[in-house]
């Protein structure tokens, strides 16, 4: 069985393109905060940690991850893929021109994808400050304040805030 060079290069270029498509998706974001945020857990009876109070303040917390910029790996991988794909087109000087154009275009595209993936990202969360009925002051960092507004009466049940 004879395997042609053309089919081998097409297979290699498809495998390389499939590998590079994983670079397009942004990295998952994991937010950290100083105050614990606990998900809603249904409780039939109020536990011993129930408090009442009013929302005193809601502030936006902005954080930004540092970007790493471009390392050149995306440009090299894109150039290789573009060169292999361009080499499949035409004959003679046309093939050479298509290969060069594929290398340049692939390098530019690969560098752009890598730069976007490694760019700095900005995130927002919210700090909800509550003055409790017993004179205490508590703050919670949450991904979204939901329907809470300053002045709302709230209930704090095991670290979970809800309107009252």
ZAPAKE-84508 format. One line per field, with one value per residue: y, x negated, z negated of N, C-alpha, C in turn. Coordinates in Angstrom, 2 decimals. Each point is the difference from the previous one (the first is absolute). Layout:
<sites>
n.py	(Y/...)
n.px	(X/...)
n.pz	(Z/...)
ca.py	(Y/...)
ca.px	(X/...)
ca.pz	(Z/...)
c.py	(Y/...)
c.px	(X/...)
c.pz	(Z/...)
</sites>
This chain:
<sites>
n.py	(-1.16/0.87/0.74/0.84/0.78/0.21/-1.26/-0.31/0.95/-0.41/-1.25/0.29/0.68/-0.97/-0.84/0.75/0.13/-1.30/-0.11/0.86/-0.70/-0.80/0.71/-0.18/-1.03/0.99/0.26/-1.02/0.67/0.12/0.48/0.79/-0.17/1.10/0.16/-1.02/-0.48/-0.23/-1.07/0.19/-0.21/-0.72/0.79/-1.07/-0.06/1.23/0.02/-0.34/0.01/0.15/0.99/1.17/0.74/1.06/0.04/0.14/-0.91/0.31/-0.60/0.52/-1.24/0.71/-1.09/-0.08/-0.97/-0.27/0.64/-1.08/0.54/0.29/-1.33/0.04/-0.79/0.91/0.93/-0.73/-0.36/1.25/0.41/-0.97/0.23/1.30/-0.29/-0.91/0.85/1.01/-0.95/-0.13/1.29/-0.19/0.46/-0.40/1.16/-0.44/-1.20/0.48/0.73/-1.05/-0.69/0.98/0.16/-1.33/0.04/1.05/-0.42/-1.21/0.59/0.83/-0.97/-0.84/1.06/0.31/-1.27/-0.14/1.14/-0.36/-1.18/0.67/0.67/1.17/-0.51/0.72/-0.04/-0.19/0.36/-0.34/1.04/-0.85/1.23/-0.70/0.92/-0.85/-0.61/-0.88/0.83/-1.25/-0.23/-0.53/-0.57/-0.11/-0.76/0.50/-0.98/0.04/1.26/-0.46/-0.14/-0.16/0.91/1.13/-0.35/-1.02/-0.50/-0.60/-1.24/-0.25/-1.04/-0.31/1.32/-0.33/0.97/0.38/0.53/0.88)
n.px	(-0.84/0.23/-0.62/0.84/-0.98/0.79/0.44/-1.28/-0.31/1.02/-0.30/-1.28/0.40/0.85/-0.97/-0.82/0.91/0.26/-1.32/-0.09/1.06/-0.77/-0.81/1.11/0.35/0.61/-0.98/0.36/0.98/-0.91/1.07/-0.81/0.35/0.01/1.25/0.33/0.21/1.14/0.09/1.15/0.31/1.00/0.56/0.53/-0.80/0.24/-1.28/-0.96/-0.32/1.27/-0.25/0.38/0.21/-0.73/0.20/-1.26/-0.61/-0.04/-1.17/-0.45/-0.43/-0.97/-0.25/-1.27/0.02/-1.22/-0.15/-0.21/0.89/-0.70/-0.11/0.78/0.47/0.96/-0.95/-0.83/0.92/0.45/-1.27/-0.25/1.12/-0.23/-1.26/0.40/0.93/-0.87/-0.77/1.23/-0.27/0.47/-0.77/-1.23/-0.12/1.15/-0.53/-1.14/0.70/0.76/-1.14/-0.63/1.06/0.02/-1.33/0.03/1.03/-0.52/-1.18/0.56/0.71/-1.03/-0.72/0.98/0.15/-1.33/-0.09/1.08/-0.56/-1.14/1.04/-0.22/0.58/1.10/0.18/1.29/-0.05/0.80/-0.22/0.80/0.12/0.10/0.86/-0.42/1.12/-0.98/-0.11/-0.06/-1.11/0.66/-1.00/0.62/-0.94/0.79/0.25/1.20/0.38/0.35/1.08/-1.14/0.53/-0.68/0.04/-0.15/1.09/-1.01/-0.09/-0.86/0.09/-0.86/-0.15/1.28/-0.10/1.15/0.85/0.39)
n.pz	(0.00/0.95/-0.92/0.59/0.40/1.03/-0.04/-0.11/0.89/0.73/-0.29/0.23/1.08/0.28/-0.32/0.69/0.96/-0.13/-0.02/1.01/0.35/-0.72/0.78/0.68/-0.76/-0.68/-0.81/-0.79/-0.56/-0.95/-0.57/-0.62/-1.23/-0.75/0.37/-0.77/1.20/-0.60/0.79/0.62/-1.26/0.52/-0.93/-0.55/-1.01/-0.42/0.35/-0.83/1.28/-0.28/0.86/-0.46/1.09/0.33/1.33/-0.41/0.78/1.28/0.04/1.12/0.04/0.50/0.69/0.21/0.89/-0.31/1.12/0.72/0.84/1.06/0.05/1.06/-0.95/-0.20/0.14/-0.73/-0.91/-0.02/-0.04/-0.86/-0.69/0.03/-0.29/-0.88/-0.47/0.01/-0.47/-0.43/0.21/1.20/1.04/-0.10/0.73/0.48/-0.04/0.52/0.85/0.24/0.06/0.68/0.78/0.05/0.16/0.81/0.71/0.02/0.24/0.85/0.54/0.01/0.38/0.84/0.30/0.04/0.66/0.70/0.11/0.19/0.50/-0.62/-1.06/0.13/-1.32/-0.20/-1.27/-0.97/-0.78/-0.66/-0.51/-1.13/-0.48/-0.92/-0.41/-0.25/1.06/0.41/0.63/1.03/0.67/1.18/0.55/0.95/0.88/-0.63/-0.15/1.19/-0.75/-0.68/-0.83/-0.02/-1.28/0.82/-0.53/-0.67/0.35/-0.98/0.81/-0.97/0.00/0.15/0.90/-0.59/0.90/-0.90)
ca.py	(1.16/1.19/1.21/1.16/1.11/0.99/-0.41/0.06/1.40/0.45/-0.58/0.70/1.36/-0.10/-0.29/1.22/0.96/-0.46/0.30/1.44/0.49/0.03/1.27/1.09/0.19/0.66/-0.79/0.20/1.03/-0.37/1.21/-0.19/1.13/-0.05/-0.47/-1.20/0.02/-1.35/-0.17/-0.17/-1.33/0.10/-0.40/-0.01/0.84/0.91/-0.53/0.93/1.06/0.93/1.40/0.93/1.31/0.81/0.18/1.32/0.43/-0.99/0.58/-0.84/-0.34/-0.32/-0.61/-0.25/-0.95/0.49/-0.71/-0.45/0.44/-1.00/-0.65/-0.37/-1.38/0.05/0.40/-1.13/-1.06/0.49/0.03/-1.38/-0.47/0.76/-0.48/-1.33/0.18/0.70/-0.90/-0.90/0.75/0.36/-0.72/0.86/1.28/0.25/-0.75/0.71/1.22/-0.39/-0.44/1.19/0.71/-0.80/0.17/1.35/0.11/-0.89/0.58/1.15/-0.51/-0.70/1.00/0.70/-0.91/-0.11/1.28/0.12/-0.99/0.38/1.41/0.22/-0.09/0.73/-0.69/0.79/-0.64/1.02/-0.12/0.44/0.28/-0.05/0.36/-0.91/0.60/0.04/1.01/-0.51/0.41/-1.16/0.22/-1.23/0.14/-0.87/0.25/0.92/0.35/-0.39/1.09/0.78/1.44/0.64/0.25/-1.19/-0.84/-1.31/-1.08/-0.73/-1.34/-0.81/0.67/0.25/1.22/0.03/1.10/-0.39)
ca.px	(0.84/-0.82/0.61/-0.53/-0.49/1.08/0.99/-0.67/-0.09/1.36/0.33/-0.80/0.52/1.28/-0.31/-0.56/1.10/0.81/-0.75/0.02/1.34/0.08/-0.58/0.94/0.85/-0.70/-0.23/1.06/-0.26/0.29/-0.08/-0.26/0.44/-0.43/1.09/0.56/1.33/0.52/1.19/1.28/0.30/1.32/0.08/1.41/0.16/-1.13/-1.02/-0.45/-0.82/0.85/-0.09/0.77/-0.62/0.29/-1.12/-0.58/-0.76/-0.34/-1.07/-0.52/-1.42/-0.56/-1.33/-0.52/-1.11/-1.10/-0.16/-1.37/-0.42/-0.28/-1.29/-0.49/0.38/1.16/-0.46/-0.73/0.96/0.85/-0.80/-0.17/1.28/0.29/-0.91/0.45/1.25/-0.31/-0.74/0.96/0.67/-0.74/-1.19/-1.13/-0.12/1.25/-0.07/-0.95/0.66/1.05/-0.67/-0.49/1.18/0.52/-0.89/0.18/1.36/0.12/-0.76/0.77/1.19/-0.42/-0.44/1.20/0.73/-0.75/0.08/1.34/0.13/-0.85/0.24/0.53/1.45/0.57/1.12/0.73/0.81/0.65/-0.10/1.24/-0.24/1.27/-0.02/0.94/0.86/-0.69/-1.05/-1.17/-0.16/-0.54/-0.17/-0.01/-0.36/0.88/-0.13/1.05/0.84/1.38/0.96/-0.27/-0.26/-0.36/1.17/0.85/-0.06/-0.50/-0.19/-1.25/0.23/-1.20/-0.85/0.73/0.82/1.26/0.89/0.92)
ca.pz	(0.00/0.14/-0.55/0.72/-0.82/-0.07/-1.00/-1.29/-0.42/-0.31/-1.30/-1.01/-0.17/-0.71/-1.39/-0.59/-0.14/-1.12/-1.23/-0.24/-0.36/-1.46/-0.46/0.20/-1.18/-1.11/-1.19/-0.99/-0.99/-1.37/-0.80/-1.42/-0.80/-1.39/-0.83/0.66/0.60/-0.08/0.84/-0.69/-0.49/-0.63/-1.40/-0.38/-1.18/-0.18/-0.90/-1.03/0.58/0.73/-0.44/0.81/0.10/1.19/0.91/-0.23/1.17/1.03/0.82/1.07/-0.12/1.31/-0.04/1.33/0.07/0.83/1.25/0.24/1.33/1.02/-0.15/1.32/0.30/0.89/1.33/0.59/0.32/1.09/1.22/0.47/0.55/1.21/1.05/0.44/0.75/1.25/0.88/0.67/1.06/1.21/0.47/0.35/-0.70/-0.70/-1.26/-0.85/-0.46/-0.94/-1.23/-0.69/-0.51/-1.10/-1.15/-0.54/-0.53/-1.16/-1.10/-0.52/-0.67/-1.22/-0.97/-0.46/-0.89/-1.25/-0.72/-0.59/-1.07/-1.12/-0.33/-1.34/-0.10/-1.13/-0.60/-0.99/-1.02/-0.82/-1.45/-0.63/-1.41/-0.73/-1.41/-0.65/-1.02/-1.28/0.07/0.73/1.40/0.73/1.43/0.78/1.41/0.78/1.43/0.43/-1.15/0.27/-0.12/-1.21/0.14/-1.26/-0.84/-0.08/-1.20/0.42/-0.96/0.24/-0.51/0.24/0.97/1.25/-0.09/0.74/-0.39/-1.05)
c.py	(1.24/1.22/1.19/1.09/1.03/-0.37/0.02/1.44/0.57/-0.51/0.72/1.41/-0.01/-0.29/1.25/1.06/-0.40/0.29/1.48/0.52/0.01/1.30/1.15/0.29/0.68/-0.93/0.23/1.00/-0.52/1.24/-0.37/1.23/-0.18/-0.55/-1.20/0.25/-1.43/-0.11/-0.25/-1.46/0.07/-0.54/0.11/0.94/0.95/-0.55/1.05/1.18/1.00/1.39/0.83/1.33/0.73/0.11/1.43/0.52/-1.17/0.66/-1.03/-0.22/-0.41/-0.59/-0.32/-1.00/0.59/-0.85/-0.39/0.43/-1.16/-0.57/-0.39/-1.42/-0.03/0.38/-1.15/-1.10/0.42/0.04/-1.39/-0.53/0.72/-0.44/-1.34/0.14/0.70/-0.87/-0.95/0.64/0.22/-0.90/1.02/1.26/0.37/-0.70/0.71/1.28/-0.32/-0.46/1.19/0.78/-0.75/0.15/1.36/0.16/-0.84/0.55/1.19/-0.46/-0.70/0.96/0.75/-0.87/-0.11/1.29/0.18/-0.95/0.41/1.44/0.13/-0.04/0.73/-0.73/0.92/-0.94/1.12/-0.30/0.62/0.15/0.11/0.42/-0.84/0.72/0.10/0.95/-0.45/0.48/-1.15/0.34/-1.34/0.35/-1.01/0.30/0.98/0.34/-0.41/1.20/0.83/1.44/0.54/0.34/-1.19/-0.74/-1.40/-0.95/-0.71/-1.35/-0.87/0.60/0.30/1.20/-0.17/1.15/-0.52/0.84)
c.px	(-0.90/0.78/-0.63/-0.42/1.11/1.02/-0.62/-0.08/1.38/0.42/-0.75/0.53/1.35/-0.22/-0.55/1.09/0.90/-0.69/0.06/1.37/0.19/-0.55/1.00/0.82/-0.78/-0.14/1.12/-0.42/0.40/-0.18/-0.26/0.47/-0.46/1.09/0.64/1.40/0.49/1.23/1.25/0.18/1.34/-0.01/1.47/0.26/-1.18/-0.97/-0.43/-0.80/0.81/-0.14/0.86/-0.71/0.45/-1.26/-0.50/-0.70/-0.18/-1.05/-0.49/-1.48/-0.50/-1.38/-0.42/-1.15/-1.07/-0.09/-1.46/-0.50/-0.25/-1.40/-0.61/0.38/1.19/-0.39/-0.71/0.97/0.91/-0.74/-0.21/1.28/0.35/-0.88/0.42/1.27/-0.26/-0.73/0.92/0.64/-0.96/-1.17/-1.09/-0.08/1.27/0.03/-0.93/0.63/1.08/-0.60/-0.48/1.17/0.61/-0.84/0.24/1.39/0.19/-0.74/0.75/1.23/-0.36/-0.45/1.20/0.79/-0.71/0.08/1.36/0.17/-0.78/0.18/0.48/1.53/0.46/1.26/0.65/0.71/0.53/-0.22/1.27/-0.29/1.35/-0.24/1.07/0.78/-0.70/-1.21/-1.25/0.00/-0.66/-0.06/-0.12/-0.42/0.80/-0.19/1.04/0.87/1.46/0.93/-0.21/-0.31/-0.37/1.28/0.92/-0.20/-0.39/-0.11/-1.29/0.16/-1.19/-0.86/0.66/0.93/1.27/0.84/1.01/1.25)
c.pz	(0.00/-0.51/0.70/-0.99/-0.21/-1.07/-1.39/-0.51/-0.31/-1.38/-1.11/-0.22/-0.73/-1.49/-0.70/-0.21/-1.18/-1.33/-0.33/-0.39/-1.51/-0.56/0.04/-1.25/-1.11/-1.19/-1.00/-1.06/-1.37/-0.85/-1.46/-0.74/-1.44/-0.91/0.67/0.54/0.03/0.87/-0.84/-0.39/-0.71/-1.42/-0.41/-1.18/-0.09/-1.03/-1.01/0.55/0.82/-0.62/0.95/0.03/1.24/0.85/-0.15/1.25/0.95/0.88/1.02/-0.23/1.38/-0.21/1.43/-0.09/0.90/1.27/0.20/1.37/0.93/-0.19/1.33/0.40/0.96/1.41/0.70/0.42/1.16/1.32/0.58/0.63/1.30/1.16/0.56/0.83/1.34/1.00/0.76/1.22/1.17/0.33/0.26/-0.84/-0.77/-1.35/-0.98/-0.57/-1.04/-1.33/-0.81/-0.60/-1.19/-1.25/-0.66/-0.64/-1.25/-1.21/-0.62/-0.78/-1.30/-1.08/-0.59/-0.98/-1.34/-0.82/-0.66/-1.18/-1.24/-0.44/-1.44/0.01/-1.26/-0.49/-1.03/-0.97/-0.89/-1.48/-0.58/-1.49/-0.71/-1.44/-0.67/-1.09/-1.35/0.02/0.72/1.44/0.72/1.48/0.70/1.43/0.79/1.49/0.54/-1.21/0.18/-0.10/-1.27/0.34/-1.37/-0.75/-0.12/-1.31/0.46/-1.18/0.39/-0.69/0.40/1.11/1.32/-0.20/0.80/-0.50/-1.01/0.08)
</sites>
